[in-house]
């Protein structure tokens, strides 16, 4: 809209064009202006992305570097641009205990890591599938360090869309949008469903699909165990009620979804045998009946087809 307004103002203020139909030279001049506007916009975005990418790379190098970048962005946006004094900034730092929380600093590093990958997705939105392996590495790194980001402030920061962070504000990236791309690495299920798994759903990559699913299930298990809320754990019980429920209900559902996905991707024989074993092990699960129906439809859809054909062949008289 802003570009259109600039273009319109330029056209109205120009003495080159007179009333009446456009001539061919005038059309060419308009197209040239439009192309120039597009090139200027692209160049501006490129400059913005380059500056952010460079800063984020430095911030990801260590916890202290991530915290330093965070503080610079806070000072710029919340103090310098609001004409607040350096004393106000120092007082703000003194009052914010989360700045002394190593988990918060680690969370900032992971946030910058995901933001950097998001910028790459935004630069080439048609090639998001190619980022699947790197998205998987980001999630793997986050889960490996799950214990180190186990604080309320850290988890809250990681759940923020990167476009709502202080980093986005400071580098003018708050309006960034990428269709089909999660703006936060949590929950990891969203990243797997939208980025990591889709490129692997082919007959040639069923082994990789299964490996990715296994990593997802392990990741969700770890995330619930570590981040489901320590406050609701009994003093002598290492398992939270949410985690107990995950093990009993959600994890079997994820395993079933994995095998259905692999079956549809091409490994029908292996997935069918594993689905049958899964049903035997989880016959009392509340979704067992639904799973059985799905399994029958997948391995033998013919009865339904035959019934339909028989109904069509019947004599209406």
Helices and strands as residue ranges (DSSP letters): H 2-13, H 24-59, H 63-78, G 80-82, H 86-95, G 97-100, H 102-123, G 125-131, H 132-144, G 146-149, H 152-158, G 162-164, H 166-170, H 188-191, I 192-196, G 198-200, G 203-205, H 206-227, G 230-232, H 241-245, I 246-250, H 251-265, H 268-281, H 288-299, H 302-313
